[in-house]
């Protein structure tokens, strides 16, 4: 299923406008273009599901396994102290893009999150994506 009104379906899945970290037949992972922290990755299904309430069970499991692999790769590549994994469901829960997605955000001791998000240059995102892709090759789960 594809939704032309969805920015992830249109710009990421169809047009490939992202710094990709991982992709397979069912799942895509890419750098958030307005990251909360350097290394902020989004993991989405290729098919359009709005949120956790309508996502296919098998796709959900594939996404969660991908989230685990990428979280390990981020920790290894960026030497962060921890990882936040988050997922919002519905506008009242602060879901901005109505396409199921999971945030993976590296965290560091003594560094507060800056919630004032700014769009980052694609070339800079690609540098971080390459580090994560390289580390992902070593992850076995």
HELIX and SHEET records of a PDB file:
HELIX    1   1 UNK A    7  UNK A    7  1                                   1    
HELIX    2   2 UNK A    8  UNK A   14  3                                   7    
HELIX    3   3 UNK A   57  UNK A   78  1                                  22    
HELIX    4   4 UNK A   91  UNK A   93  5                                   3    
HELIX    5   5 UNK A  122  UNK A  136  1                                  15    
SHEET    1   A 5 UNK A  20  UNK A  23  0                                        
SHEET    2   A 5 UNK A  27  UNK A  31 -1                                        
SHEET    3   A 5 UNK A  41  UNK A  45 -1                                        
SHEET    4   A 5 UNK A 101  UNK A 107 -1                                        
SHEET    5   A 5 UNK A  82  UNK A  86 -1                                        
END                                                                             
